[in-house]
């Protein structure tokens, strides 16, 4: 344990023992860097622990490193290209296989562990141990100063110093598991620009009166096409939608929420791939069933009932409805436009969009351009991935890029896995 007069000295101090911090610490240490990893929480990697329903959606096979803007957003989505190209999903899969962790592909390239997220936490800790990482937890960083090319930190476990500090403290999402604004405060301390943060991959909400006709659909899920934004900036996803008591959730809404801005409408096709107007007109020519019963052939019956209940003129047999009424019904179902009043906020957001401005960082090393030895990796940076393992892959890739830079700085030419004397 360090004392007040003689701070412990390391090559690099990694602050934040989440996915990015653990991986960076392990990779750097295995390159011969003397690393201290600190975190204010007693447990490591809480986001890894709860992700994927407790099984960890650890990466995505469909990621295209040469075209990161397909799956990532930020003021410069191309910033993450270098790190993602140098450490790909295939590279992380190889590590998972090395540790004997069974996994499967669930949907659209999303990879999950077969058993528990704990498998991946144990793997990350084992990798840290293999490199000889020193870990202080729980340990609060009380202050950080920079002078003579050295960072000096006052912590709840004493003073420590190093020529390099890595900020891997994540964003504001899910404060109940320890999220904080520490990384943004450090960026401000050293005069680094921030992109305004906001909840992303988050359920959207609607006010009580507007949502009343749909509140009874809570728990109902169905495949939809959802989009938002003007023509040039329009984003669309084909995913499952989930009705909640307060609004909409499910993969479709979580995906679109990262692109949605306050005041913008969502446009939802509740029967994608179907020419609903034609189908209803054909049903009129051959059926005497109620409109809701016919509609239930293409959308869930609860949704069909709720939709028809809003129009007394449709609460009758389909053959008694006018062509215009049926066409308007189809239009409303396949071009449902509604404006969310807000979101469930950071409490329910899976990630935080915005963060440290990428123009302040080297895309090769993640080091601050005007603050030597200060690095930012993972969610604290203005790089936000789609739902489905992309944010974890950014954690692995940015952590690896930073670790490579630290290795070149402190242990150039040393074979990976060999400790400096």
C-alpha positions as CSV (number, residue, x, y, z in Angstrom):
1,X,0.0,0.0,0.0
2,X,1.4,3.4,-0.9
3,X,2.0,6.1,1.7
4,X,1.5,9.8,1.5
5,X,5.2,10.7,1.0
6,X,6.1,8.1,-1.6
7,X,3.4,7.5,-4.2
8,X,3.4,4.2,-6.1
9,X,4.7,4.6,-9.6
10,X,3.3,2.8,-12.7
11,X,3.7,3.2,-16.4
12,X,0.0,3.6,-16.9
13,X,-3.1,3.9,-14.7
14,X,-6.4,2.7,-16.2
15,X,-9.4,4.3,-14.6
16,X,-12.6,2.2,-15.0
17,X,-12.8,-1.6,-14.8
18,X,-15.6,-2.1,-17.4
19,X,-15.2,-3.9,-20.7
20,X,-12.8,-1.3,-22.3
21,X,-10.7,-0.8,-19.1
22,X,-10.2,-4.4,-18.3
23,X,-9.3,-5.3,-21.8
24,X,-6.9,-2.4,-22.2
25,X,-5.2,-3.1,-18.9
26,X,-4.8,-6.8,-19.8
27,X,-3.5,-6.2,-23.3
28,X,-1.1,-3.4,-22.2
29,X,0.2,-5.5,-19.3
30,X,0.8,-8.5,-21.6
31,X,2.9,-6.1,-23.7
32,X,5.2,-5.4,-20.7
33,X,3.5,-2.2,-19.5
34,X,3.3,-1.8,-15.7
35,X,-0.4,-1.2,-15.2
36,X,-2.6,-0.1,-12.3
37,X,-6.4,-0.6,-12.8
38,X,-8.7,1.3,-10.5
39,X,-12.5,1.5,-10.1
40,X,-14.8,3.1,-7.6
41,X,-17.1,0.0,-7.6
42,X,-16.5,-3.2,-5.7
43,X,-17.4,-5.4,-8.7
44,X,-15.9,-5.2,-12.2
45,X,-17.7,-5.1,-15.5
46,X,-21.3,-4.7,-14.3
47,X,-22.5,-3.8,-17.9
48,X,-20.9,-7.1,-19.1
49,X,-22.7,-8.9,-16.3
50,X,-26.2,-7.6,-17.2
51,X,-25.8,-7.5,-21.0
52,X,-27.6,-9.8,-23.3
53,X,-30.1,-10.9,-20.6
54,X,-27.1,-12.1,-18.5
55,X,-25.4,-14.0,-21.4
56,X,-23.4,-11.1,-22.9
57,X,-23.8,-10.1,-26.5
58,X,-20.1,-9.8,-26.8
59,X,-19.6,-8.8,-30.5
60,X,-21.2,-8.9,-33.9
61,X,-20.0,-10.9,-36.9
62,X,-21.6,-8.4,-39.4
63,X,-19.4,-5.4,-38.3
64,X,-17.6,-3.9,-41.3
65,X,-14.4,-2.2,-40.1
66,X,-13.9,-0.4,-43.4
67,X,-17.3,1.1,-43.2
68,X,-18.0,1.8,-39.5
69,X,-20.6,4.4,-40.3
70,X,-22.9,1.5,-41.1
71,X,-23.1,0.5,-37.5
72,X,-21.7,3.5,-35.5
73,X,-22.7,7.1,-35.0
74,X,-21.1,10.2,-33.7
75,X,-20.0,13.5,-35.1
76,X,-17.3,11.6,-37.0
77,X,-18.3,7.9,-37.2
78,X,-15.3,7.2,-39.3
79,X,-13.0,7.9,-36.4
80,X,-13.4,4.3,-35.1
81,X,-12.3,2.7,-38.4
82,X,-8.6,2.4,-37.5
83,X,-9.1,0.7,-34.1
84,X,-11.9,-1.6,-35.4
85,X,-9.8,-2.6,-38.4
86,X,-6.9,-3.6,-36.1
87,X,-8.9,-5.6,-33.7
88,X,-11.9,-7.3,-35.4
89,X,-14.8,-9.5,-34.1
90,X,-12.7,-12.5,-35.4
91,X,-9.9,-11.5,-33.1
92,X,-12.1,-11.4,-30.0
93,X,-13.8,-14.6,-31.0
94,X,-10.4,-16.3,-31.1
95,X,-9.8,-15.1,-27.5
96,X,-13.2,-16.4,-26.4
97,X,-12.4,-19.8,-28.0
98,X,-9.0,-19.8,-26.3
99,X,-10.8,-19.6,-23.0
100,X,-13.2,-22.4,-23.9
101,X,-16.3,-20.3,-23.7
102,X,-19.2,-21.7,-25.7
103,X,-21.3,-19.2,-27.7
104,X,-23.9,-18.9,-30.5
105,X,-25.2,-16.5,-33.1
106,X,-28.7,-15.4,-32.2
107,X,-29.8,-12.8,-34.8
108,X,-28.2,-10.6,-37.4
109,X,-24.6,-11.5,-36.5
110,X,-25.1,-11.1,-32.7
111,X,-23.0,-13.4,-30.7
112,X,-24.0,-14.5,-27.2
113,X,-22.4,-16.8,-24.6
114,X,-24.2,-20.1,-24.1
115,X,-24.0,-19.9,-20.3
116,X,-23.5,-16.7,-18.4
117,X,-21.8,-13.3,-18.7
118,X,-19.7,-14.4,-15.8
119,X,-17.7,-16.5,-18.3
120,X,-16.5,-13.3,-20.0
121,X,-15.8,-11.5,-16.8
122,X,-13.6,-14.4,-15.6
123,X,-11.9,-14.3,-19.0
124,X,-11.1,-10.6,-18.7
125,X,-9.8,-11.0,-15.2
126,X,-7.7,-14.0,-16.2
127,X,-6.2,-11.9,-19.0
128,X,-5.4,-9.2,-16.5
129,X,-3.8,-11.7,-14.1
130,X,-1.7,-13.1,-17.0
131,X,-0.2,-9.7,-17.5
132,X,0.3,-8.9,-13.9
133,X,-2.1,-6.0,-13.7
134,X,-2.3,-4.4,-10.2
135,X,-6.0,-3.8,-9.3
136,X,-7.4,-1.4,-6.7
137,X,-11.1,-1.9,-6.0
138,X,-13.1,-0.2,-4.6
139,X,-10.9,2.8,-5.0
140,X,-12.1,6.4,-5.6
141,X,-10.0,8.9,-7.5
142,X,-10.2,12.1,-5.6
143,X,-8.1,14.3,-7.7
144,X,-5.7,14.2,-10.7
145,X,-2.9,16.7,-11.5
146,X,-0.4,16.8,-14.3
147,X,3.2,18.2,-14.0
148,X,6.6,17.3,-15.4
149,X,5.0,14.8,-17.8
150,X,3.6,12.9,-14.9
151,X,0.0,12.4,-13.7
152,X,-0.3,12.3,-9.9
153,X,-3.6,10.9,-8.5
154,X,-4.9,11.1,-5.0
155,X,-7.1,8.1,-4.3
156,X,-8.9,6.5,-1.4
157,X,-6.0,4.0,-1.3
158,X,-3.3,6.6,-1.4
159,X,-1.3,8.6,-3.9
160,X,-0.1,7.1,-7.2
161,X,1.6,8.4,-10.3
162,X,2.3,7.5,-13.9
163,X,3.2,9.2,-17.2
164,X,0.0,7.8,-18.8
165,X,-3.6,7.7,-17.7
166,X,-6.4,5.9,-19.5
167,X,-10.0,7.0,-18.9
168,X,-12.3,4.1,-19.4
169,X,-15.1,5.2,-17.1
170,X,-18.0,4.9,-19.6
171,X,-21.0,7.1,-19.8
172,X,-24.1,8.1,-17.8
173,X,-26.2,5.0,-18.7
174,X,-27.6,2.8,-15.9
175,X,-26.5,4.9,-12.9
176,X,-27.8,2.2,-10.6
177,X,-24.7,0.0,-11.5
178,X,-22.2,2.8,-11.0
179,X,-22.2,5.1,-14.0
180,X,-20.8,8.5,-13.5
181,X,-19.6,11.6,-15.3
182,X,-16.0,11.2,-14.1
183,X,-14.6,10.8,-17.6
184,X,-16.3,14.0,-18.8
185,X,-15.0,15.9,-15.8
186,X,-11.4,14.8,-16.6
187,X,-11.9,15.9,-20.2
188,X,-13.1,19.4,-19.0
189,X,-10.2,19.6,-16.6
190,X,-7.7,19.3,-19.5
191,X,-9.8,21.5,-21.8
192,X,-10.9,18.8,-24.1
193,X,-14.2,19.4,-26.0
194,X,-17.2,17.3,-25.4
195,X,-20.1,16.4,-27.7
196,X,-23.4,16.8,-25.7
197,X,-24.4,13.5,-24.2
198,X,-27.9,11.9,-24.4
199,X,-29.4,8.5,-23.7
200,X,-29.2,6.1,-26.6
201,X,-30.5,2.6,-27.2
202,X,-33.4,3.6,-25.0
203,X,-37.2,3.1,-24.9
204,X,-39.3,6.1,-26.0
205,X,-42.2,7.5,-24.2
206,X,-45.5,9.3,-25.0
207,X,-47.8,11.5,-22.9
208,X,-50.7,9.9,-21.2
209,X,-53.6,11.2,-23.3
210,X,-52.0,10.4,-26.7
211,X,-50.9,7.0,-25.5
212,X,-54.1,6.0,-23.8
213,X,-55.5,4.0,-26.9
214,X,-52.3,1.9,-26.9
215,X,-51.5,1.5,-23.2
216,X,-53.5,-1.7,-23.1
217,X,-51.2,-3.2,-25.7
218,X,-48.3,-3.4,-23.2
219,X,-46.3,-6.6,-23.7
220,X,-47.3,-7.0,-27.3
221,X,-44.4,-7.5,-29.8
222,X,-44.4,-7.6,-33.6
223,X,-41.9,-7.1,-36.4
224,X,-42.0,-3.6,-37.9
225,X,-40.1,-1.2,-40.1
226,X,-39.3,2.0,-38.2
227,X,-37.7,5.2,-39.4
228,X,-36.9,8.8,-38.5
229,X,-35.2,11.8,-39.9
230,X,-35.5,13.8,-43.1
231,X,-34.7,12.2,-46.5
232,X,-31.0,12.8,-46.5
233,X,-30.6,11.7,-42.9
234,X,-33.3,9.1,-42.7
235,X,-32.5,6.0,-40.8
236,X,-34.7,2.9,-40.9
237,X,-34.6,-0.5,-39.2
238,X,-36.4,-3.7,-39.7
239,X,-36.7,-5.1,-36.1
240,X,-39.2,-6.2,-33.5
241,X,-41.3,-3.5,-31.7
242,X,-42.5,-3.8,-28.1
243,X,-45.5,-1.9,-26.7
244,X,-45.1,-0.8,-23.0
245,X,-47.3,1.0,-20.6
246,X,-45.5,4.3,-21.2
247,X,-44.5,4.0,-24.9
248,X,-42.5,1.8,-27.2
249,X,-39.4,-0.4,-26.8
250,X,-37.9,-3.5,-28.3
251,X,-35.0,-3.7,-30.7
252,X,-36.7,-1.5,-33.3
253,X,-37.1,1.4,-31.0
254,X,-33.8,1.0,-29.2
255,X,-32.1,1.2,-32.6
256,X,-34.0,4.2,-33.8
257,X,-33.7,6.0,-30.5
258,X,-30.0,6.6,-31.2
259,X,-30.9,8.7,-34.3
260,X,-34.2,10.3,-33.0
261,X,-34.1,13.9,-31.9
262,X,-36.7,15.6,-29.7
263,X,-39.7,16.8,-31.7
264,X,-39.0,14.5,-34.7
265,X,-41.7,12.0,-35.7
266,X,-41.3,8.3,-35.9
267,X,-42.8,6.5,-38.9
268,X,-43.7,2.9,-38.4
269,X,-45.0,0.2,-40.8
270,X,-46.9,-2.3,-38.6
271,X,-47.3,-4.8,-41.4
272,X,-44.0,-4.6,-43.4
273,X,-43.8,-6.5,-46.6
274,X,-47.6,-6.6,-47.0
275,X,-49.8,-4.5,-49.4
276,X,-52.4,-4.1,-46.7
277,X,-54.8,-2.0,-48.8
278,X,-55.0,-4.6,-51.5
279,X,-55.4,-7.4,-49.0
280,X,-58.3,-5.6,-47.2
281,X,-60.1,-4.8,-50.5
282,X,-59.7,-8.4,-51.6
283,X,-61.1,-9.5,-48.2
284,X,-64.1,-7.2,-48.7
285,X,-65.0,-9.0,-51.9
286,X,-65.1,-12.5,-50.3
287,X,-65.7,-12.1,-46.6
288,X,-68.4,-11.0,-44.1
289,X,-66.1,-11.1,-41.1
290,X,-65.5,-8.1,-38.9
291,X,-62.8,-5.8,-40.1
292,X,-60.8,-6.5,-36.9
293,X,-61.0,-10.2,-37.6
294,X,-59.7,-9.8,-41.1
295,X,-57.0,-7.5,-40.0
296,X,-55.7,-10.1,-37.6
297,X,-54.4,-12.1,-40.5
298,X,-51.6,-9.6,-40.9
299,X,-51.1,-8.0,-37.5
300,X,-51.6,-9.4,-33.9
301,X,-55.3,-9.6,-33.0
302,X,-54.8,-7.3,-30.0
303,X,-53.4,-4.6,-32.2
304,X,-56.2,-5.1,-34.8
305,X,-58.8,-4.7,-32.1
306,X,-57.1,-1.5,-30.6
307,X,-56.8,0.0,-34.1
308,X,-60.4,-0.6,-35.1
309,X,-61.8,0.6,-31.7
310,X,-60.6,4.1,-32.6
311,X,-63.0,4.4,-35.6
312,X,-66.7,3.5,-35.2
313,X,-67.0,3.2,-38.9
314,X,-64.7,0.2,-38.9
315,X,-66.5,-1.7,-36.2
316,X,-68.5,-3.7,-38.7
317,X,-68.1,-6.5,-41.3
318,X,-65.5,-5.8,-43.8
319,X,-67.9,-6.1,-46.8
320,X,-69.9,-3.1,-45.3
321,X,-66.9,-0.8,-45.3
322,X,-66.2,1.6,-48.1
323,X,-63.0,1.1,-50.2
324,X,-61.8,4.5,-49.0
325,X,-62.2,3.6,-45.3
326,X,-60.2,0.4,-45.8
327,X,-57.5,2.2,-47.7
328,X,-57.2,4.8,-45.0
329,X,-57.0,2.1,-42.4
330,X,-54.1,0.4,-44.3
331,X,-52.4,3.8,-44.6
332,X,-52.6,4.5,-40.9
333,X,-51.2,1.0,-40.1
334,X,-48.4,1.2,-42.6
335,X,-47.4,4.8,-42.1
336,X,-48.1,5.3,-38.5
337,X,-46.6,8.7,-37.6
338,X,-46.2,9.7,-33.9
339,X,-43.9,12.0,-32.0
340,X,-42.4,10.7,-28.7
341,X,-42.5,13.2,-25.8
342,X,-39.2,11.8,-24.5
343,X,-37.3,8.7,-23.5
344,X,-36.9,6.5,-20.4
345,X,-33.6,8.4,-19.9
346,X,-30.2,7.2,-18.7
347,X,-31.9,4.9,-16.2
348,X,-33.0,2.6,-19.0
349,X,-30.5,3.6,-21.8
350,X,-28.1,0.9,-22.8
351,X,-25.4,3.4,-23.8
352,X,-24.6,7.1,-23.8
353,X,-24.3,8.9,-27.1
354,X,-21.9,11.9,-27.3
355,X,-18.9,12.2,-25.1
356,X,-15.3,13.2,-25.6
357,X,-15.1,14.8,-29.0
358,X,-13.1,12.6,-31.4
359,X,-11.4,15.6,-32.9
360,X,-9.5,15.8,-29.6
361,X,-8.1,12.3,-30.0
362,X,-5.8,10.3,-32.2
363,X,-7.7,7.6,-34.0
364,X,-4.6,5.4,-34.0
365,X,-3.9,5.6,-30.2
366,X,-6.9,7.2,-28.5
367,X,-4.5,9.7,-26.9
368,X,-5.5,13.3,-26.5
369,X,-3.7,15.4,-29.1
370,X,-3.0,18.3,-26.8
371,X,-2.6,16.5,-23.5
372,X,0.3,14.0,-23.7
373,X,-0.3,10.6,-21.9
374,X,-4.0,11.0,-21.5
375,X,-6.2,8.4,-23.3
376,X,-9.9,7.9,-23.6
377,X,-11.4,4.6,-24.7
378,X,-14.8,2.9,-24.9
379,X,-18.2,4.6,-24.2
380,X,-16.8,7.8,-22.8
381,X,-15.8,8.7,-26.4
382,X,-18.3,10.1,-28.9
383,X,-18.6,6.7,-30.7
384,X,-21.9,4.9,-30.3
385,X,-22.7,1.5,-31.8
386,X,-26.0,-0.1,-32.9
387,X,-27.7,-2.6,-30.7
388,X,-26.3,-6.1,-31.0
389,X,-22.7,-6.3,-29.8
390,X,-21.3,-3.3,-31.6
391,X,-20.6,-1.3,-28.5
392,X,-18.7,-4.1,-26.9
393,X,-16.6,-4.5,-30.0
394,X,-15.7,-0.8,-29.8
395,X,-14.7,-1.4,-26.2
396,X,-12.4,-4.2,-27.2
397,X,-11.0,-2.4,-30.3
398,X,-10.4,0.9,-28.6
399,X,-8.9,-0.8,-25.6
400,X,-6.6,-2.8,-27.8
401,X,-5.5,0.3,-29.8
402,X,-4.6,2.1,-26.6
403,X,-2.8,-0.9,-25.3
404,X,-0.7,-1.1,-28.4
405,X,0.3,2.5,-28.1
406,X,1.2,2.0,-24.4
407,X,3.3,-1.0,-25.4
408,X,5.2,0.9,-28.0
409,X,5.8,3.7,-25.5
410,X,6.9,1.7,-22.5
411,X,8.0,-1.7,-23.8
412,X,9.0,-1.3,-27.5
413,X,10.1,-4.6,-29.1
414,X,9.1,-6.7,-26.1
415,X,7.3,-9.8,-27.1
416,X,3.7,-10.0,-25.9
417,X,3.5,-11.9,-22.6
418,X,7.1,-11.1,-21.6
419,X,7.5,-9.0,-18.4
420,X,10.1,-6.2,-18.2
421,X,12.9,-6.9,-15.7
